[in-house]
């Protein structure tokens, strides 16, 4: 990564850009549909998309709101 990019990323993080962007953040539930048995919710041109909570990048089981309704 270029030095200028590193500076921008650091500044953006310090300014709270990522938290305020409304985008999903690591450790948050992404409210996916639960996906298949592997956590795959869709397959795109770059490969499968996974439910973050199912693959350990989302919320803890207590904070997860993913999956089909019971």
Secondary structure, DSSP 8 states (H G I E B T S, - for coil): --HHHHHHHHHHHHTTHHHHT----TTS-------STT-EEEEETTEEEE-TTTTTSS--GGG---S---
